[in-house]
Amino acid sequence: MQGPPEQDNGVSRISMRYSDGRVLHFVPDAGEDVFSEDDMLKLQEILAEASSTSEWAEITERQSI
């Protein structure tokens, strides 16, 4: 296992692991070594919206049982 990245290197990959074993990798745009601050803010926005949608779907599913 690798140690923590050195400071000021930036984020070069984000991996999300699902409970069913699937893995989703986010990588920077072509030609870029790390994510820009704008990329990170946009990804944060997307993940927050997806999380909210998922939570509401789960609540609706439980209420219909």
The first five atom37 places (N, CA, C, CB, O) and aatype in JSON, in Angstrom:
{
  "aatype": [12, 5, 7, 14, 14, 6, 5, 3, 2, 7, 19, 15, 1, 9, 15, 12, 1, 18, 15, 3, 7, 1, 19, 10, 8, 13, 19, 14, 3, 0, 7, 6, 3, 19, 13, 15, 6, 3, 3, 12, 10, 11, 10, 5, 6, 9, 10, 0, 6, 0, 15, 15, 16, 15, 6, 17, 0, 6, 9, 16, 6, 1, 5, 15, 9],
  "atom_mask": [
    [1, 1, 1, 1, 1],
    [1, 1, 1, 1, 1],
    [1, 1, 1, 0, 1],
    [1, 1, 1, 1, 1],
    [1, 1, 1, 1, 1],
    [1, 1, 1, 1, 1],
    [1, 1, 1, 1, 1],
    [1, 1, 1, 1, 1],
    [1, 1, 1, 1, 1],
    [1, 1, 1, 0, 1],
    [1, 1, 1, 1, 1],
    [1, 1, 1, 1, 1],
    [1, 1, 1, 1, 1],
    [1, 1, 1, 1, 1],
    [1, 1, 1, 1, 1],
    [1, 1, 1, 1, 1],
    [1, 1, 1, 1, 1],
    [1, 1, 1, 1, 1],
    [1, 1, 1, 1, 1],
    [1, 1, 1, 1, 1],
    [1, 1, 1, 0, 1],
    [1, 1, 1, 1, 1],
    [1, 1, 1, 1, 1],
    [1, 1, 1, 1, 1],
    [1, 1, 1, 1, 1],
    [1, 1, 1, 1, 1],
    [1, 1, 1, 1, 1],
    [1, 1, 1, 1, 1],
    [1, 1, 1, 1, 1],
    [1, 1, 1, 1, 1],
    [1, 1, 1, 0, 1],
    [1, 1, 1, 1, 1],
    [1, 1, 1, 1, 1],
    [1, 1, 1, 1, 1],
    [1, 1, 1, 1, 1],
    [1, 1, 1, 1, 1],
    [1, 1, 1, 1, 1],
    [1, 1, 1, 1, 1],
    [1, 1, 1, 1, 1],
    [1, 1, 1, 1, 1],
    [1, 1, 1, 1, 1],
    [1, 1, 1, 1, 1],
    [1, 1, 1, 1, 1],
    [1, 1, 1, 1, 1],
    [1, 1, 1, 1, 1],
    [1, 1, 1, 1, 1],
    [1, 1, 1, 1, 1],
    [1, 1, 1, 1, 1],
    [1, 1, 1, 1, 1],
    [1, 1, 1, 1, 1],
    [1, 1, 1, 1, 1],
    [1, 1, 1, 1, 1],
    [1, 1, 1, 1, 1],
    [1, 1, 1, 1, 1],
    [1, 1, 1, 1, 1],
    [1, 1, 1, 1, 1],
    [1, 1, 1, 1, 1],
    [1, 1, 1, 1, 1],
    [1, 1, 1, 1, 1],
    [1, 1, 1, 1, 1],
    [1, 1, 1, 1, 1],
    [1, 1, 1, 1, 1],
    [1, 1, 1, 1, 1],
    [1, 1, 1, 1, 1],
    [1, 1, 1, 1, 1]
  ],
  "atom_positions": [
    [[0.85, -1.18, 0.0], [0.0, 0.0, 0.0], [0.88, 1.24, 0.0], [-0.96, 0.01, 1.22], [1.9, 1.28, 0.69]],
    [[0.5, 2.2, -0.75], [1.27, 3.44, -0.84], [0.91, 4.36, 0.31], [1.02, 4.14, -2.18], [-0.2, 4.32, 0.85]],
    [[1.88, 5.18, 0.68], [1.64, 6.17, 1.72], [0.87, 7.35, 1.14], [0.0, 0.0, 0.0], [0.54, 7.35, -0.05]],
    [[0.58, 8.34, 1.95], [-0.15, 9.51, 1.46], [0.68, 10.26, 0.41], [-0.51, 10.46, 2.63], [1.91, 10.27, 0.48]],
    [[0.02, 10.88, -0.55], [0.76, 11.62, -1.57], [1.47, 12.82, -0.97], [-0.17, 12.06, -2.69], [1.03, 13.38, 0.04]],
    [[2.54, 13.22, -1.59], [3.24, 14.41, -1.14], [2.35, 15.62, -1.37], [4.6, 14.57, -1.87], [1.55, 15.65, -2.31]],
    [[2.5, 16.62, -0.52], [1.69, 17.82, -0.65], [1.99, 18.55, -1.95], [1.93, 18.76, 0.53], [3.09, 18.45, -2.5]],
    [[1.01, 19.28, -2.44], [1.1, 20.1, -3.64], [1.23, 19.29, -4.93], [2.27, 21.02, -3.51], [1.57, 19.86, -5.97]],
    [[0.97, 17.98, -4.89], [0.99, 17.18, -6.09], [-0.37, 17.15, -6.78], [1.44, 15.77, -5.77], [-0.45, 16.92, -7.98]],
    [[-1.42, 17.38, -6.05], [-2.76, 17.34, -6.6], [-3.33, 15.93, -6.6], [0.0, 0.0, 0.0], [-2.67, 14.97, -6.2]],
    [[-4.57, 15.82, -7.04], [-5.28, 14.55, -7.09], [-5.26, 14.04, -8.52], [-6.76, 14.7, -6.57], [-5.7, 14.73, -9.44]],
    [[-4.74, 12.83, -8.71], [-4.62, 12.29, -10.06], [-5.65, 11.22, -10.39], [-3.25, 11.73, -10.25], [-5.79, 10.85, -11.55]],
    [[-6.37, 10.72, -9.38], [-7.4, 9.71, -9.62], [-8.31, 9.63, -8.41], [-6.76, 8.32, -9.91], [-7.86, 9.74, -7.26]],
    [[-9.59, 9.44, -8.67], [-10.57, 9.23, -7.61], [-11.27, 7.92, -7.92], [-11.6, 10.43, -7.5], [-11.78, 7.73, -9.02]],
    [[-11.31, 7.01, -6.94], [-11.95, 5.71, -7.13], [-13.11, 5.58, -6.16], [-10.95, 4.55, -6.93], [-12.98, 5.87, -4.97]],
    [[-14.24, 5.14, -6.68], [-15.42, 4.86, -5.85], [-15.68, 3.37, -5.91], [-16.68, 5.69, -6.32], [-15.8, 2.8, -6.99]],
    [[-15.77, 2.74, -4.75], [-16.04, 1.31, -4.69], [-17.46, 1.1, -4.19], [-15.02, 0.58, -3.77], [-17.85, 1.61, -3.14]],
    [[-18.22, 0.34, -4.95], [-19.59, 0.03, -4.59], [-19.63, -1.25, -3.77], [-20.48, -0.1, -5.84], [-18.72, -2.07, -3.85]],
    [[-20.69, -1.42, -2.99], [-20.81, -2.6, -2.13], [-20.89, -3.9, -2.92], [-22.02, -2.47, -1.25], [-20.57, -4.96, -2.39]],
    [[-21.3, -3.84, -4.18], [-21.4, -5.05, -5.0], [-20.08, -5.38, -5.71], [-22.51, -4.91, -6.03], [-20.03, -6.31, -6.52]],
    [[-19.01, -4.62, -5.41], [-17.69, -4.92, -5.96], [-17.29, -4.09, -7.17], [0.0, 0.0, 0.0], [-16.13, -4.12, -7.57]],
    [[-18.22, -3.34, -7.75], [-17.87, -2.5, -8.89], [-16.99, -1.34, -8.43], [-19.14, -1.97, -9.61], [-17.07, -0.91, -7.28]],
    [[-16.16, -0.85, -9.35], [-15.29, 0.28, -9.06], [-15.43, 1.3, -10.19], [-13.79, -0.17, -8.91], [-15.41, 0.94, -11.36]],
    [[-15.59, 2.55, -9.82], [-15.69, 3.65, -10.78], [-14.5, 4.57, -10.57], [-17.04, 4.43, -10.61], [-14.25, 5.04, -9.46]],
    [[-13.75, 4.82, -11.65], [-12.55, 5.67, -11.56], [-12.82, 6.99, -12.28], [-11.31, 4.95, -12.18], [-13.33, 7.01, -13.4]],
    [[-12.47, 8.08, -11.63], [-12.49, 9.41, -12.24], [-11.04, 9.8, -12.47], [-13.25, 10.47, -11.33], [-10.22, 9.69, -11.56]],
    [[-10.73, 10.25, -13.67], [-9.37, 10.69, -14.0], [-9.45, 12.09, -14.62], [-8.67, 9.69, -14.99], [-10.5, 12.47, -15.14]],
    [[-8.36, 12.85, -14.56], [-8.37, 14.21, -15.13], [-8.57, 14.18, -16.65], [-7.06, 14.93, -14.78], [-8.41, 13.15, -17.29]],
    [[-8.92, 15.33, -17.19], [-9.05, 15.46, -18.64], [-7.78, 15.01, -19.34], [-9.39, 16.91, -19.03], [-6.7, 15.04, -18.74]],
    [[-7.91, 14.6, -20.59], [-6.76, 14.15, -21.38], [-5.66, 15.22, -21.37], [-7.19, 13.83, -22.84], [-5.94, 16.4, -21.53]],
    [[-4.45, 14.79, -21.19], [-3.31, 15.7, -21.2], [-3.02, 16.34, -19.85], [0.0, 0.0, 0.0], [-2.01, 17.03, -19.7]],
    [[-3.87, 16.11, -18.87], [-3.67, 16.69, -17.53], [-3.21, 15.59, -16.57], [-4.99, 17.35, -17.0], [-3.69, 14.46, -16.63]],
    [[-2.28, 15.93, -15.7], [-1.78, 14.96, -14.72], [-2.65, 14.91, -13.47], [-0.35, 15.29, -14.34], [-2.79, 13.86, -12.85]],
    [[-3.24, 16.04, -13.1], [-4.06, 16.12, -11.89], [-5.33, 16.91, -12.18], [-3.26, 16.79, -10.73], [-5.44, 17.61, -13.18]],
    [[-6.3, 16.76, -11.28], [-7.55, 17.51, -11.4], [-7.3, 18.98, -11.07], [-8.63, 16.93, -10.46], [-6.53, 19.31, -10.17]],
    [[-7.95, 19.86, -11.81], [-7.9, 21.28, -11.48], [-8.89, 21.55, -10.34], [-8.22, 22.17, -12.73], [-9.73, 20.71, -10.03]],
    [[-8.78, 22.7, -9.75], [-9.72, 23.07, -8.68], [-11.15, 23.11, -9.23], [-9.34, 24.43, -8.05], [-12.08, 22.69, -8.55]],
    [[-11.33, 23.62, -10.45], [-12.65, 23.67, -11.07], [-13.21, 22.26, -11.29], [-12.59, 24.42, -12.42], [-14.39, 22.02, -11.07]],
    [[-12.34, 21.33, -11.71], [-12.77, 19.93, -11.89], [-13.26, 19.35, -10.57], [-11.61, 19.08, -12.44], [-14.3, 18.7, -10.53]],
    [[-12.53, 19.6, -9.5], [-12.89, 19.06, -8.19], [-14.21, 19.65, -7.7], [-11.79, 19.34, -7.17], [-15.04, 18.93, -7.13]],
    [[-14.41, 20.95, -7.91], [-15.66, 21.57, -7.49], [-16.84, 21.01, -8.28], [-15.58, 23.1, -7.66], [-17.91, 20.78, -7.72]],
    [[-16.67, 20.8, -9.58], [-17.73, 20.24, -10.41], [-18.04, 18.8, -9.99], [-17.34, 20.29, -11.9], [-19.2, 18.41, -9.91]],
    [[-17.01, 18.0, -9.73], [-17.21, 16.63, -9.28], [-17.94, 16.6, -7.94], [-15.87, 15.9, -9.18], [-18.81, 15.75, -7.72]],
    [[-17.58, 17.5, -7.04], [-18.26, 17.59, -5.75], [-19.75, 17.88, -5.96], [-17.62, 18.68, -4.86], [-20.6, 17.27, -5.31]],
    [[-20.06, 18.8, -6.87], [-21.44, 19.15, -7.17], [-22.21, 17.94, -7.72], [-21.49, 20.32, -8.18], [-23.33, 17.67, -7.32]],
    [[-21.58, 17.23, -8.65], [-22.21, 16.05, -9.27], [-22.47, 14.96, -8.23], [-21.33, 15.5, -10.4], [-23.55, 14.37, -8.2]],
    [[-21.47, 14.69, -7.37], [-21.63, 13.64, -6.37], [-22.68, 14.01, -5.32], [-20.29, 13.36, -5.68], [-23.42, 13.14, -4.86]],
    [[-22.76, 15.28, -4.94], [-23.77, 15.72, -3.98], [-25.17, 15.54, -4.57], [-23.54, 17.19, -3.58], [-26.08, 15.09, -3.87]],
    [[-25.35, 15.9, -5.84], [-26.65, 15.74, -6.48], [-27.01, 14.26, -6.62], [-26.65, 16.42, -7.85], [-28.16, 13.88, -6.38]],
    [[-26.05, 13.44, -7.02], [-26.31, 12.01, -7.17], [-26.65, 11.37, -5.82], [-25.09, 11.3, -7.79], [-27.53, 10.51, -5.74]],
    [[-25.97, 11.79, -4.78], [-26.24, 11.27, -3.45], [-27.65, 11.63, -3.0], [-25.22, 11.8, -2.45], [-28.36, 10.79, -2.45]],
    [[-28.05, 12.86, -3.23], [-29.39, 13.31, -2.87], [-30.45, 12.53, -3.63], [-29.54, 14.81, -3.14], [-31.45, 12.11, -3.04]],
    [[-30.24, 12.33, -4.93], [-31.18, 11.57, -5.75], [-31.29, 10.14, -5.25], [-30.75, 11.58, -7.23], [-32.38, 9.58, -5.17]],
    [[-30.15, 9.55, -4.9], [-30.11, 8.17, -4.4], [-30.86, 8.05, -3.07], [-28.66, 7.7, -4.24], [-31.61, 7.1, -2.86]],
    [[-30.65, 9.01, -2.19], [-31.33, 8.99, -0.89], [-32.84, 9.07, -1.06], [-30.83, 10.14, -0.02], [-33.58, 8.34, -0.4]],
    [[-33.31, 9.96, -1.95], [-34.75, 10.09, -2.17], [-35.33, 8.84, -2.81], [-35.04, 11.31, -3.03], [-36.45, 8.44, -2.49]],
    [[-34.58, 8.21, -3.71], [-35.05, 6.97, -4.33], [-35.18, 5.87, -3.29], [-34.08, 6.52, -5.46], [-36.13, 5.09, -3.31]],
    [[-34.23, 5.82, -2.37], [-34.27, 4.81, -1.3], [-35.46, 5.05, -0.38], [-32.96, 4.82, -0.5], [-36.13, 4.1, 0.01]],
    [[-35.73, 6.3, -0.03], [-36.87, 6.62, 0.83], [-38.18, 6.24, 0.14], [-36.86, 8.13, 1.18], [-39.06, 5.65, 0.77]],
    [[-38.3, 6.58, -1.14], [-39.51, 6.25, -1.89], [-39.71, 4.76, -1.98], [-39.45, 6.85, -3.29], [-40.83, 4.27, -1.85]],
    [[-38.62, 4.03, -2.2], [-38.69, 2.58, -2.3], [-39.15, 1.97, -0.99], [-37.32, 2.01, -2.7], [-39.98, 1.06, -0.99]],
    [[-38.64, 2.46, 0.13], [-39.04, 1.93, 1.45], [-40.5, 2.22, 1.74], [-38.17, 2.52, 2.56], [-41.17, 1.38, 2.35]],
    [[-41.01, 3.38, 1.33], [-42.39, 3.74, 1.6], [-43.37, 2.92, 0.78], [-42.6, 5.21, 1.34], [-44.52, 2.74, 1.18]],
    [[-42.92, 2.42, -0.38], [-43.83, 1.66, -1.24], [-43.91, 0.19, -0.85], [-43.4, 1.79, -2.69], [-44.71, -0.56, -1.41]],
    [[-43.09, -0.23, 0.09], [-43.09, -1.66, 0.5], [-44.2, -1.92, 1.47], [-41.74, -2.07, 1.14], [-44.37, -3.05, 1.93]]
  ]
}
